[in-house]
Amino acid sequence: MRRIILLLGSYDYSLHRGVVNFAREQNWHLDLSLLKKLELPKNYKADGILCLLTDNEALEAFVKDASLPTVDLSVWRSDLPLHRVTADNYAIGKLGAEHLMQQGHSRFLFYTSVSNRVSDLRWQGFHETLKQHGLKSRRLVEANDEDLSLELDATSKPLAVMGNSDLDASEVASICDALELAIPQSVSILGVDNNLLICECQSAPLSSVDFDFENIGYEGAKRLHELIEDTNPESLTHRMIEPGGIIVRKSTDALAVQDTIVREAIAFIQNNLHRSIGTPEICTALNVARRTLEIRFKAAVQMTIRSLINKLRMERAEQALTQSDVPIEDISAELGFCNAAHFSRSFKAHCGISPSRFRSQNSEN
C-alpha cells in the first residue's frame, strides 16, 4: 500500500474527492495528519506528496525538506520546480469574458479580493480576450466594501462583473442588493468554482465557471502515481485542465441593452416563459405601442421578439435537460408549450435533435 501525504493549503471538497477516487483505485493510504504540524516524524515512510501550495512558507519548507515525488495542484507557487496538474486559469478568464460578451455587454469589471498568481492569470485571460474584440475592462483588487460600492454605483449600466471566485461574486451581489441595482438587468455577475452552497443561495443565483476541481484532483493523483512508478522520471511537467464550461443561472441570464423599454421587455419575457406570451401581452404590461416596441426591440437586440422568446425557451430547456431529471412533459409545461409534442418539434428545429436524445448525450446526472 502506497502512503501518500496530502497537503492542501487551501481546502476544497471536490478536489479532495477527486484525489480519493484515484486513491481507491490504487489502494493508497492518504495521510492528511501531517498538515497540522508540517513535520515528518522520525522513521516516517511515505511514497509521495500531493499538495496544493499557497503562500504558506511552512508548507513550502515541508515539501522541500521531504525530498519525495511531488505534484502540486495550483500555480500559486509556480516559482518552485514541481510537477503540476492545475486549472487553466487563463482559459477560465477567457471563457468568462466570452460569456459576458455574448450577453451584449460593453462595460466590464474584474473583481478579486486577493492578489496572487491564480487571480492574475484569470484577469489576464479576461482582459486580453476583451481587448481582442476592441473592448476595455477594469480590475479592482482587494477593495473594501466602500470602494466596491463606489465603483458599482458610479459605473454606467448595464455592467458585467466577473469575480475571481464565487465568494468574490457573492460579495458583488450583496453590494448590488444594498444599492438596489437589479441583477442581471443592471449588473450581470459571473463567479468561478460553481460552488453550489454559494451560487444557489443568492437573491439572484450566480452563474459560474465550472473548472472541474474534482478532475484536477484525480489527474494530479494519477500524475503522482506515474512519478512514483517511473524509475527515470521525465523533466518537469505542467498539465492544465480546461474549464468545464459556464453554468448559467439568473445572475447573467439577461441581454445587456441600453434601451430601458427593451430591457423591461426582456425582463418580462424571462419572468413569463412559463406561459404562452407574445408581443401583445408584453405591450400591455409595459403600456407601449406595438410598432414602437418592435422597432426599438429589433434595433437593440438584432432579432424579433418572437425569435428571442424562442431562443430563451430553448436555452432554459437545454439547461433543464442537462442539469435535472425532470420529465420532458414537465419541462414542456414549465416553458409554456401547449403539449410535449409541440415542445419536441420546436426543440428539434432549434437544436437538430430531439429533447430525449439531447439529454442522453449531455446529461450531468
C-alpha atoms as a printed R data frame, in Angstrom:
    type eleno elety resid chain resno       x      y       z
1   ATOM     1    CA   MET     A     1   0.000  0.000   0.000
2   ATOM     2    CA   ARG     A     2   1.414  3.356  -1.058
3   ATOM     3    CA   ARG     A     3   1.425  6.031   1.632
4   ATOM     4    CA   ILE     A     4   0.692  9.443   0.166
5   ATOM     5    CA   ILE     A     5   0.938 12.708   2.077
6   ATOM     6    CA   LEU     A     6  -1.915 15.063   1.176
7   ATOM     7    CA   LEU     A     7  -1.156 18.728   1.923
8   ATOM     8    CA   LEU     A     8  -3.978 21.051   0.885
9   ATOM     9    CA   GLY     A     9  -3.046 24.600   1.831
10  ATOM    10    CA   SER     A    10  -6.487 25.667   0.593
11  ATOM    11    CA   TYR     A    11  -9.165 23.027   1.125
12  ATOM    12    CA   ASP     A    12 -11.796 22.147  -1.452
13  ATOM    13    CA   TYR     A    13 -14.159 19.199  -1.037
14  ATOM    14    CA   SER     A    14 -14.441 18.367  -4.751
15  ATOM    15    CA   LEU     A    15 -10.660 18.430  -5.167
16  ATOM    16    CA   HIS     A    16 -10.284 16.086  -2.194
17  ATOM    17    CA   ARG     A    17 -12.955 13.795  -3.644
18  ATOM    18    CA   GLY     A    18 -11.098 13.574  -6.961
19  ATOM    19    CA   VAL     A    19  -7.913 12.534  -5.156
20  ATOM    20    CA   VAL     A    20  -9.821  9.961  -3.116
21  ATOM    21    CA   ASN     A    21 -11.384  8.462  -6.256
22  ATOM    22    CA   PHE     A    22  -7.934  7.690  -7.672
23  ATOM    23    CA   ALA     A    23  -6.572  6.607  -4.272
24  ATOM    24    CA   ARG     A    24  -9.309  3.972  -4.005
25  ATOM    25    CA   GLU     A    25  -8.388  2.578  -7.395
26  ATOM    26    CA   GLN     A    26  -4.734  2.210  -6.355
27  ATOM    27    CA   ASN     A    27  -5.365  1.218  -2.739
28  ATOM    28    CA   TRP     A    28  -3.460  4.245  -1.463
29  ATOM    29    CA   HIS     A    29  -3.331  5.393   2.138
30  ATOM    30    CA   LEU     A    30  -3.890  9.165   2.201
31  ATOM    31    CA   ASP     A    31  -2.331 10.866   5.206
32  ATOM    32    CA   LEU     A    32  -3.656 14.347   5.953
33  ATOM    33    CA   SER     A    33  -2.395 14.455   9.539
34  ATOM    34    CA   LEU     A    34   0.988 15.980   8.676
35  ATOM    35    CA   LEU     A    35  -0.695 19.215   7.601
36  ATOM    36    CA   LYS     A    36  -1.236 20.035  11.291
37  ATOM    37    CA   LYS     A    37   2.413 20.054  12.302
38  ATOM    38    CA   LEU     A    38   4.149 20.124   8.904
39  ATOM    39    CA   GLU     A    39   6.872 17.899  10.308
40  ATOM    40    CA   LEU     A    40   7.933 14.412   9.281
41  ATOM    41    CA   PRO     A    41   8.054 12.085  12.323
42  ATOM    42    CA   LYS     A    42  11.230 10.073  12.848
43  ATOM    43    CA   ASN     A    43  11.373  6.927  10.667
44  ATOM    44    CA   TYR     A    44   8.195  8.022   8.839
45  ATOM    45    CA   LYS     A    45   7.946  6.433   5.409
46  ATOM    46    CA   ALA     A    46   5.995  7.943   2.531
47  ATOM    47    CA   ASP     A    47   5.971  7.406  -1.209
48  ATOM    48    CA   GLY     A    48   4.936 10.823  -2.423
49  ATOM    49    CA   ILE     A    49   3.274 14.175  -1.779
50  ATOM    50    CA   LEU     A    50   0.172 15.599  -3.382
51  ATOM    51    CA   CYS     A    51  -0.147 19.241  -2.434
52  ATOM    52    CA   LEU     A    52  -1.894 22.495  -3.127
53  ATOM    53    CA   LEU     A    53   0.660 25.142  -2.264
54  ATOM    54    CA   THR     A    54  -0.337 28.660  -1.279
55  ATOM    55    CA   ASP     A    55   1.686 31.480   0.253
56  ATOM    56    CA   ASN     A    56   2.239 29.307   3.351
57  ATOM    57    CA   GLU     A    57   6.030 29.249   3.803
58  ATOM    58    CA   ALA     A    58   5.894 26.336   6.249
59  ATOM    59    CA   LEU     A    59   4.114 24.243   3.633
60  ATOM    60    CA   GLU     A    60   6.806 25.124   1.100
61  ATOM    61    CA   ALA     A    61   9.585 24.197   3.521
62  ATOM    62    CA   PHE     A    62   7.959 20.842   4.293
63  ATOM    63    CA   VAL     A    63   7.756 19.901   0.609
64  ATOM    64    CA   LYS     A    64  11.372 20.889   0.013
65  ATOM    65    CA   ASP     A    65  12.709 19.013   3.073
66  ATOM    66    CA   ALA     A    66  10.735 15.832   2.356
67  ATOM    67    CA   SER     A    67  12.507 15.249  -0.986
68  ATOM    68    CA   LEU     A    68   9.720 12.968  -2.219
69  ATOM    69    CA   PRO     A    69   7.995 12.707  -5.617
70  ATOM    70    CA   THR     A    70   5.578 15.657  -5.537
71  ATOM    71    CA   VAL     A    71   2.735 17.013  -7.622
72  ATOM    72    CA   ASP     A    72   1.317 20.478  -6.945
73  ATOM    73    CA   LEU     A    73  -2.317 21.218  -7.830
74  ATOM    74    CA   SER     A    74  -2.004 25.004  -8.038
75  ATOM    75    CA   VAL     A    75   0.051 27.727  -9.725
76  ATOM    76    CA   TRP     A    76   0.301 29.872  -6.601
77  ATOM    77    CA   ARG     A    77   3.957 28.855  -6.244
78  ATOM    78    CA   SER     A    78   4.898 28.449  -9.886
79  ATOM    79    CA   ASP     A    79   8.379 29.650  -8.977
80  ATOM    80    CA   LEU     A    80   9.058 26.266  -7.350
81  ATOM    81    CA   PRO     A    81  10.308 23.464  -9.662
82  ATOM    82    CA   LEU     A    82   7.499 20.925  -9.209
83  ATOM    83    CA   HIS     A    83   5.344 18.744 -11.419
84  ATOM    84    CA   ARG     A    84   1.879 20.297 -11.682
85  ATOM    85    CA   VAL     A    85  -1.684 19.495 -12.660
86  ATOM    86    CA   THR     A    86  -3.789 22.646 -12.384
87  ATOM    87    CA   ALA     A    87  -6.752 24.525 -13.736
88  ATOM    88    CA   ASP     A    88  -6.100 26.523 -16.897
89  ATOM    89    CA   ASN     A    89  -6.696 29.853 -15.196
90  ATOM    90    CA   TYR     A    90  -6.111 31.925 -18.327
91  ATOM    91    CA   ALA     A    91  -8.800 29.865 -20.098
92  ATOM    92    CA   ILE     A    92 -11.151 30.467 -17.144
93  ATOM    93    CA   GLY     A    93 -10.839 34.245 -17.580
94  ATOM    94    CA   LYS     A    94 -11.200 33.916 -21.351
95  ATOM    95    CA   LEU     A    95 -14.354 31.819 -21.033
96  ATOM    96    CA   GLY     A    96 -15.850 34.329 -18.602
97  ATOM    97    CA   ALA     A    97 -15.203 37.219 -20.980
98  ATOM    98    CA   GLU     A    98 -16.721 35.324 -23.906
99  ATOM    99    CA   HIS     A    99 -19.867 34.520 -21.935
100 ATOM   100    CA   LEU     A   100 -20.412 38.119 -20.859
101 ATOM   101    CA   MET     A   101 -19.733 39.401 -24.379
102 ATOM   102    CA   GLN     A   102 -22.376 37.027 -25.712
103 ATOM   103    CA   GLN     A   103 -24.887 38.776 -23.467
104 ATOM   104    CA   GLY     A   104 -24.169 42.020 -25.327
105 ATOM   105    CA   HIS     A   105 -22.174 43.842 -22.642
106 ATOM   106    CA   SER     A   106 -19.762 46.669 -23.410
107 ATOM   107    CA   ARG     A   107 -18.657 47.589 -19.855
108 ATOM   108    CA   PHE     A   108 -16.621 45.097 -17.855
109 ATOM   109    CA   LEU     A   109 -15.147 44.822 -14.364
110 ATOM   110    CA   PHE     A   110 -12.994 42.054 -12.874
111 ATOM   111    CA   TYR     A   111 -13.109 41.918  -9.083
112 ATOM   112    CA   THR     A   112 -10.768 39.903  -6.858
113 ATOM   113    CA   SER     A   113 -10.429 40.064  -3.082
114 ATOM   114    CA   VAL     A   114  -6.939 38.523  -3.269
115 ATOM   115    CA   SER     A   115  -3.819 39.177  -5.314
116 ATOM   116    CA   ASN     A   116  -1.946 36.055  -6.378
117 ATOM   117    CA   ARG     A   117  -0.812 34.116  -9.433
118 ATOM   118    CA   VAL     A   118  -4.249 32.496  -9.883
119 ATOM   119    CA   SER     A   119  -6.172 35.788  -9.945
120 ATOM   120    CA   ASP     A   120  -3.504 37.384 -12.182
121 ATOM   121    CA   LEU     A   121  -3.915 34.662 -14.819
122 ATOM   122    CA   ARG     A   122  -7.710 34.836 -14.702
123 ATOM   123    CA   TRP     A   123  -7.616 38.602 -15.082
124 ATOM   124    CA   GLN     A   124  -5.128 38.281 -17.945
125 ATOM   125    CA   GLY     A   125  -7.402 35.863 -19.833
126 ATOM   126    CA   PHE     A   126 -10.426 38.089 -19.166
127 ATOM   127    CA   HIS     A   127  -8.740 41.371 -20.109
128 ATOM   128    CA   GLU     A   128  -6.877 40.145 -23.202
129 ATOM   129    CA   THR     A   129  -9.945 38.403 -24.649
130 ATOM   130    CA   LEU     A   130 -11.994 41.580 -24.347
131 ATOM   131    CA   LYS     A   131  -9.138 43.664 -25.776
132 ATOM   132    CA   GLN     A   132  -9.018 41.406 -28.853
133 ATOM   133    CA   HIS     A   133 -12.629 42.426 -29.503
134 ATOM   134    CA   GLY     A   134 -11.959 46.124 -29.008
135 ATOM   135    CA   LEU     A   135 -13.469 46.190 -25.511
136 ATOM   136    CA   LYS     A   136 -11.995 47.707 -22.363
137 ATOM   137    CA   SER     A   137 -12.075 46.295 -18.828
138 ATOM   138    CA   ARG     A   138 -11.026 47.339 -15.353
139 ATOM   139    CA   ARG     A   139  -9.678 45.316 -12.442
140 ATOM   140    CA   LEU     A   140 -10.492 46.029  -8.817
141 ATOM   141    CA   VAL     A   141  -8.143 44.279  -6.374
142 ATOM   142    CA   GLU     A   142  -8.554 43.808  -2.609
143 ATOM   143    CA   ALA     A   143 -11.083 46.644  -2.356
144 ATOM   144    CA   ASN     A   144 -13.090 47.234   0.788
145 ATOM   145    CA   ASP     A   145 -16.887 47.317   0.684
146 ATOM   146    CA   GLU     A   146 -16.953 51.104   0.401
147 ATOM   147    CA   ASP     A   147 -14.634 51.178  -2.622
148 ATOM   148    CA   LEU     A   148 -16.522 48.344  -4.308
149 ATOM   149    CA   SER     A   149 -19.825 50.145  -3.655
150 ATOM   150    CA   LEU     A   150 -18.487 53.359  -5.173
151 ATOM   151    CA   GLU     A   151 -17.233 51.502  -8.247
152 ATOM   152    CA   LEU     A   152 -20.526 49.690  -8.837
153 ATOM   153    CA   ASP     A   153 -22.628 52.781  -8.183
154 ATOM   154    CA   ALA     A   154 -20.580 55.142 -10.366
155 ATOM   155    CA   THR     A   155 -20.115 52.930 -13.437
156 ATOM   156    CA   SER     A   156 -22.659 53.307 -16.231
157 ATOM   157    CA   LYS     A   157 -25.102 50.451 -16.625
158 ATOM   158    CA   PRO     A   158 -25.561 47.768 -17.761
159 ATOM   159    CA   LEU     A   159 -22.292 46.433 -16.327
160 ATOM   160    CA   ALA     A   160 -20.771 42.949 -16.425
161 ATOM   161    CA   VAL     A   161 -18.674 41.821 -13.447
162 ATOM   162    CA   MET     A   162 -16.539 38.690 -13.242
163 ATOM   163    CA   GLY     A   163 -15.451 37.667  -9.767
164 ATOM   164    CA   ASN     A   164 -12.199 35.774  -9.313
165 ATOM   165    CA   SER     A   165 -14.217 33.249  -7.299
166 ATOM   166    CA   ASP     A   166 -17.817 32.562  -6.327
167 ATOM   167    CA   LEU     A   167 -17.062 34.187  -2.982
168 ATOM   168    CA   ASP     A   168 -15.968 37.392  -4.724
169 ATOM   169    CA   ALA     A   169 -19.019 37.252  -6.993
170 ATOM   170    CA   SER     A   170 -21.317 36.860  -3.983
171 ATOM   171    CA   GLU     A   171 -19.717 39.937  -2.407
172 ATOM   172    CA   VAL     A   172 -20.534 41.920  -5.545
173 ATOM   173    CA   ALA     A   173 -24.101 40.583  -5.457
174 ATOM   174    CA   SER     A   174 -24.575 41.631  -1.822
175 ATOM   175    CA   ILE     A   175 -23.472 45.180  -2.562
176 ATOM   176    CA   CYS     A   176 -25.728 45.333  -5.618
177 ATOM   177    CA   ASP     A   177 -28.633 44.325  -3.369
178 ATOM   178    CA   ALA     A   178 -27.710 47.074  -0.915
179 ATOM   179    CA   LEU     A   179 -27.513 49.647  -3.732
180 ATOM   180    CA   GLU     A   180 -30.778 48.326  -5.228
181 ATOM   181    CA   LEU     A   181 -29.036 47.539  -8.520
182 ATOM   182    CA   ALA     A   182 -31.069 44.936 -10.389
183 ATOM   183    CA   ILE     A   183 -29.298 41.662 -11.142
184 ATOM   184    CA   PRO     A   184 -28.851 40.898 -14.026
185 ATOM   185    CA   GLN     A   185 -30.639 43.794 -15.754
186 ATOM   186    CA   SER     A   186 -28.257 46.478 -14.410
187 ATOM   187    CA   VAL     A   187 -25.329 44.323 -13.265
188 ATOM   188    CA   SER     A   188 -24.548 40.835 -14.555
189 ATOM   189    CA   ILE     A   189 -22.335 38.800 -12.227
190 ATOM   190    CA   LEU     A   190 -20.221 35.737 -13.003
191 ATOM   191    CA   GLY     A   191 -18.238 33.691 -10.470
192 ATOM   192    CA   VAL     A   192 -15.720 30.858 -10.651
193 ATOM   193    CA   ASP     A   193 -15.851 27.438  -8.882
194 ATOM   194    CA   ASN     A   194 -19.547 26.551  -9.273
195 ATOM   195    CA   ASN     A   195 -19.819 26.159  -5.522
196 ATOM   196    CA   LEU     A   196 -23.493 25.239  -5.134
197 ATOM   197    CA   LEU     A   197 -23.531 26.302  -1.484
198 ATOM   198    CA   ILE     A   198 -22.710 29.835  -2.646
199 ATOM   199    CA   CYS     A   199 -24.211 30.076  -6.135
200 ATOM   200    CA   GLU     A   200 -27.681 28.772  -5.392
201 ATOM   201    CA   CYS     A   201 -28.248 30.702  -2.171
202 ATOM   202    CA   GLN     A   202 -28.276 34.253  -3.549
203 ATOM   203    CA   SER     A   203 -31.235 36.512  -4.268
204 ATOM   204    CA   ALA     A   204 -30.212 36.049  -7.912
205 ATOM   205    CA   PRO     A   205 -28.461 32.649  -8.185
206 ATOM   206    CA   LEU     A   206 -24.942 33.091  -9.526
207 ATOM   207    CA   SER     A   207 -23.710 31.922 -12.894
208 ATOM   208    CA   SER     A   208 -20.257 30.400 -12.558
209 ATOM   209    CA   VAL     A   209 -17.321 28.920 -14.460
210 ATOM   210    CA   ASP     A   210 -17.042 25.230 -13.625
211 ATOM   211    CA   PHE     A   211 -13.336 24.402 -13.756
212 ATOM   212    CA   ASP     A   212 -13.761 20.797 -12.627
213 ATOM   213    CA   PHE     A   213 -11.660 20.722  -9.448
214 ATOM   214    CA   GLU     A   214 -12.584 17.067  -8.939
215 ATOM   215    CA   ASN     A   215 -10.943 16.106 -12.223
216 ATOM   216    CA   ILE     A   216  -7.869 18.142 -11.290
217 ATOM   217    CA   GLY     A   217  -7.579 16.131  -8.052
218 ATOM   218    CA   TYR     A   218  -7.941 12.832  -9.913
219 ATOM   219    CA   GLU     A   219  -5.462 13.708 -12.661
220 ATOM   220    CA   GLY     A   220  -2.999 15.109 -10.127
221 ATOM   221    CA   ALA     A   221  -3.088 11.859  -8.164
222 ATOM   222    CA   LYS     A   222  -2.668  9.936 -11.411
223 ATOM   223    CA   ARG     A   223   0.412 12.015 -12.291
224 ATOM   224    CA   LEU     A   224   1.915 11.343  -8.860
225 ATOM   225    CA   HIS     A   225   1.337  7.624  -9.372
226 ATOM   226    CA   GLU     A   226   3.276  7.823 -12.658
227 ATOM   227    CA   LEU     A   227   6.170  9.615 -10.951
228 ATOM   228    CA   ILE     A   228   6.354  7.053  -8.153
229 ATOM   229    CA   GLU     A   229   6.325  4.107 -10.547
230 ATOM   230    CA   ASP     A   230   8.812  5.617 -13.020
231 ATOM   231    CA   THR     A   231  12.426  4.982 -12.062
232 ATOM   232    CA   ASN     A   232  13.585  7.535 -14.674
233 ATOM   233    CA   PRO     A   233  11.039 10.357 -14.427
234 ATOM   234    CA   GLU     A   234  10.859 12.863 -17.256
235 ATOM   235    CA   SER     A   235  11.577 16.569 -16.887
236 ATOM   236    CA   LEU     A   236   9.106 18.746 -15.049
237 ATOM   237    CA   THR     A   237   5.597 18.738 -16.498
238 ATOM   238    CA   HIS     A   238   2.648 21.072 -16.100
239 ATOM   239    CA   ARG     A   239  -0.708 19.798 -17.299
240 ATOM   240    CA   MET     A   240  -3.537 22.328 -17.370
241 ATOM   241    CA   ILE     A   241  -7.151 21.161 -17.214
242 ATOM   242    CA   GLU     A   242  -9.594 23.118 -19.372
243 ATOM   243    CA   PRO     A   243 -12.666 24.586 -17.600
244 ATOM   244    CA   GLY     A   244 -15.830 22.529 -17.943
245 ATOM   245    CA   GLY     A   245 -17.976 25.451 -19.133
246 ATOM   246    CA   ILE     A   246 -20.364 28.086 -17.805
247 ATOM   247    CA   ILE     A   247 -23.199 27.059 -15.508
248 ATOM   248    CA   VAL     A   248 -25.741 29.745 -16.375
249 ATOM   249    CA   ARG     A   249 -28.056 30.956 -13.643
250 ATOM   250    CA   LYS     A   250 -30.076 34.116 -13.168
251 ATOM   251    CA   SER     A   251 -27.143 36.470 -12.442
252 ATOM   252    CA   THR     A   252 -26.125 36.599 -16.134
253 ATOM   253    CA   ASP     A   253 -29.380 35.444 -17.709
254 ATOM   254    CA   ALA     A   254 -30.211 38.710 -19.468
255 ATOM   255    CA   LEU     A   255 -29.169 40.541 -22.602
256 ATOM   256    CA   ALA     A   256 -27.400 43.829 -21.956
257 ATOM   257    CA   VAL     A   257 -29.185 46.682 -23.742
258 ATOM   258    CA   GLN     A   258 -29.172 50.435 -23.260
259 ATOM   259    CA   ASP     A   259 -32.850 50.973 -24.171
260 ATOM   260    CA   THR     A   260 -34.858 50.962 -20.936
261 ATOM   261    CA   ILE     A   261 -38.104 49.856 -22.607
262 ATOM   262    CA   VAL     A   262 -36.370 46.946 -24.353
263 ATOM   263    CA   ARG     A   263 -34.636 45.966 -21.108
264 ATOM   264    CA   GLU     A   264 -38.010 45.881 -19.342
265 ATOM   265    CA   ALA     A   265 -39.470 43.831 -22.193
266 ATOM   266    CA   ILE     A   266 -36.675 41.254 -21.903
267 ATOM   267    CA   ALA     A   267 -37.177 41.061 -18.135
268 ATOM   268    CA   PHE     A   268 -40.913 40.497 -18.676
269 ATOM   269    CA   ILE     A   269 -40.179 37.709 -21.165
270 ATOM   270    CA   GLN     A   270 -37.744 35.996 -18.798
271 ATOM   271    CA   ASN     A   271 -40.219 36.143 -15.943
272 ATOM   272    CA   ASN     A   272 -43.080 34.754 -18.029
273 ATOM   273    CA   LEU     A   273 -41.535 31.947 -20.068
274 ATOM   274    CA   HIS     A   274 -43.758 29.527 -18.144
275 ATOM   275    CA   ARG     A   275 -46.850 30.723 -20.023
276 ATOM   276    CA   SER     A   276 -47.863 31.489 -23.586
277 ATOM   277    CA   ILE     A   277 -46.803 35.071 -24.302
278 ATOM   278    CA   GLY     A   278 -46.249 37.236 -27.341
279 ATOM   279    CA   THR     A   279 -45.887 40.862 -28.360
280 ATOM   280    CA   PRO     A   280 -49.461 41.875 -27.353
281 ATOM   281    CA   GLU     A   281 -49.002 40.692 -23.752
282 ATOM   282    CA   ILE     A   282 -45.646 42.498 -23.481
283 ATOM   283    CA   CYS     A   283 -47.065 45.756 -24.888
284 ATOM   284    CA   THR     A   284 -49.972 45.647 -22.448
285 ATOM   285    CA   ALA     A   285 -47.672 45.012 -19.479
286 ATOM   286    CA   LEU     A   286 -45.336 47.891 -20.446
287 ATOM   287    CA   ASN     A   287 -48.061 50.210 -21.761
288 ATOM   288    CA   VAL     A   288 -46.216 50.772 -25.044
289 ATOM   289    CA   ALA     A   289 -47.421 50.751 -28.668
290 ATOM   290    CA   ARG     A   290 -46.710 47.520 -30.534
291 ATOM   291    CA   ARG     A   291 -44.962 49.160 -33.505
292 ATOM   292    CA   THR     A   292 -42.792 51.256 -31.197
293 ATOM   293    CA   LEU     A   293 -41.689 48.218 -29.213
294 ATOM   294    CA   GLU     A   294 -40.993 46.126 -32.320
295 ATOM   295    CA   ILE     A   295 -38.791 48.825 -33.888
296 ATOM   296    CA   ARG     A   296 -36.835 49.552 -30.696
297 ATOM   297    CA   PHE     A   297 -36.505 45.832 -29.900
298 ATOM   298    CA   LYS     A   298 -35.076 44.959 -33.315
299 ATOM   299    CA   ALA     A   299 -32.622 47.871 -33.143
300 ATOM   300    CA   ALA     A   300 -31.363 46.912 -29.664
301 ATOM   301    CA   VAL     A   301 -31.308 43.106 -29.857
302 ATOM   302    CA   GLN     A   302 -30.945 42.459 -33.597
303 ATOM   303    CA   MET     A   303 -33.789 39.936 -33.549
304 ATOM   304    CA   THR     A   304 -37.570 39.879 -33.350
305 ATOM   305    CA   ILE     A   305 -39.480 39.497 -30.094
306 ATOM   306    CA   ARG     A   306 -40.738 36.049 -31.139
307 ATOM   307    CA   SER     A   307 -37.191 34.908 -32.014
308 ATOM   308    CA   LEU     A   308 -35.884 35.970 -28.610
309 ATOM   309    CA   ILE     A   309 -38.738 34.234 -26.780
310 ATOM   310    CA   ASN     A   310 -37.946 31.016 -28.627
311 ATOM   311    CA   LYS     A   311 -34.207 31.395 -28.033
312 ATOM   312    CA   LEU     A   312 -34.648 31.903 -24.288
313 ATOM   313    CA   ARG     A   313 -37.070 28.982 -24.043
314 ATOM   314    CA   MET     A   314 -34.630 26.669 -25.806
315 ATOM   315    CA   GLU     A   315 -31.772 27.793 -23.564
316 ATOM   316    CA   ARG     A   316 -33.900 27.076 -20.484
317 ATOM   317    CA   ALA     A   317 -34.858 23.713 -21.985
318 ATOM   318    CA   GLU     A   318 -31.200 22.767 -22.592
319 ATOM   319    CA   GLN     A   319 -30.341 23.678 -19.015
320 ATOM   320    CA   ALA     A   320 -33.249 21.657 -17.583
321 ATOM   321    CA   LEU     A   321 -32.427 18.640 -19.756
322 ATOM   322    CA   THR     A   322 -28.740 18.555 -18.794
323 ATOM   323    CA   GLN     A   323 -28.901 19.589 -15.138
324 ATOM   324    CA   SER     A   324 -32.016 17.792 -13.907
325 ATOM   325    CA   ASP     A   325 -34.052 14.628 -14.351
326 ATOM   326    CA   VAL     A   326 -37.377 16.481 -14.649
327 ATOM   327    CA   PRO     A   327 -39.630 14.634 -17.158
328 ATOM   328    CA   ILE     A   328 -39.742 16.166 -20.622
329 ATOM   329    CA   GLU     A   329 -43.519 16.653 -20.320
330 ATOM   330    CA   ASP     A   330 -42.986 18.787 -17.208
331 ATOM   331    CA   ILE     A   331 -40.253 20.836 -18.885
332 ATOM   332    CA   SER     A   332 -42.645 21.455 -21.770
333 ATOM   333    CA   ALA     A   333 -45.338 22.745 -19.398
334 ATOM   334    CA   GLU     A   334 -42.866 24.897 -17.441
335 ATOM   335    CA   LEU     A   335 -41.813 26.631 -20.672
336 ATOM   336    CA   GLY     A   336 -45.346 27.494 -21.796
337 ATOM   337    CA   PHE     A   337 -45.786 24.911 -24.565
338 ATOM   338    CA   CYS     A   338 -49.300 23.595 -25.135
339 ATOM   339    CA   ASN     A   339 -48.066 19.977 -25.149
340 ATOM   340    CA   ALA     A   340 -44.892 17.871 -25.201
341 ATOM   341    CA   ALA     A   341 -45.180 17.154 -28.938
342 ATOM   342    CA   HIS     A   342 -45.106 20.880 -29.742
343 ATOM   343    CA   PHE     A   343 -42.101 21.310 -27.451
344 ATOM   344    CA   SER     A   344 -40.257 18.395 -29.079
345 ATOM   345    CA   ARG     A   345 -40.826 19.793 -32.578
346 ATOM   346    CA   SER     A   346 -39.606 23.247 -31.551
347 ATOM   347    CA   PHE     A   347 -36.577 21.833 -29.746
348 ATOM   348    CA   LYS     A   348 -35.572 19.652 -32.691
349 ATOM   349    CA   ALA     A   349 -35.914 22.601 -35.069
350 ATOM   350    CA   HIS     A   350 -33.630 24.633 -32.795
351 ATOM   351    CA   CYS     A   351 -31.019 22.007 -31.833
352 ATOM   352    CA   GLY     A   352 -31.267 19.440 -34.595
353 ATOM   353    CA   ILE     A   353 -32.074 16.534 -32.262
354 ATOM   354    CA   SER     A   354 -34.949 15.516 -30.000
355 ATOM   355    CA   PRO     A   355 -35.044 16.527 -26.315
356 ATOM   356    CA   SER     A   356 -34.588 12.913 -25.166
357 ATOM   357    CA   ARG     A   357 -31.542 12.398 -27.353
358 ATOM   358    CA   PHE     A   358 -30.076 15.747 -26.280
359 ATOM   359    CA   ARG     A   359 -30.475 14.702 -22.631
360 ATOM   360    CA   SER     A   360 -28.810 11.326 -23.167
361 ATOM   361    CA   GLN     A   361 -25.849 12.946 -24.900
362 ATOM   362    CA   ASN     A   362 -25.344 15.847 -22.488
363 ATOM   363    CA   SER     A   363 -26.824 14.917 -19.111
364 ATOM   364    CA   GLU     A   364 -24.708 15.548 -15.998
365 ATOM   365    CA   ASN     A   365 -26.718 13.018 -13.996
